[in-house]
Amino acid sequence: MKVWRKPVAQELARDGKRQVRIYLQDAHKQAAAGQMRPLPEYSAVLDVSAGRCG
């Protein structure tokens, strides 16, 4: 399996436990205002070879 990741620059604030918190209500407000941050993109390829078992 091959996995590719296209990163994006994101400055995410961390709380006292060093965790990134995303609150649903805040995300809805940002989306409604057209201020959504770009998200990283992923792509995966799984190669399944034909063959016989046993």
Secondary structure in CASP SS format (residue, H / E / C, confidence):
PFRMAT SS
TARGET T0000
AUTHOR 0000-0000-0000
METHOD secondary structure of the structure
MODEL  1
M C 1.00
K E 1.00
V E 1.00
W E 1.00
R E 1.00
K E 1.00
P C 1.00
V C 1.00
A C 1.00
Q C 1.00
E C 1.00
L C 1.00
A C 1.00
R E 1.00
D C 1.00
G C 1.00
K C 1.00
R C 1.00
Q C 1.00
V E 1.00
R C 1.00
I C 1.00
Y C 1.00
L H 1.00
Q H 1.00
D H 1.00
A H 1.00
H H 1.00
K H 1.00
Q H 1.00
A H 1.00
A H 1.00
A C 1.00
G C 1.00
Q C 1.00
M C 1.00
R C 1.00
P C 1.00
L C 1.00
P C 1.00
E E 1.00
Y E 1.00
S E 1.00
A E 1.00
V E 1.00
L C 1.00
D C 1.00
V C 1.00
S C 1.00
A C 1.00
G C 1.00
R C 1.00
C C 1.00
G C 1.00
END
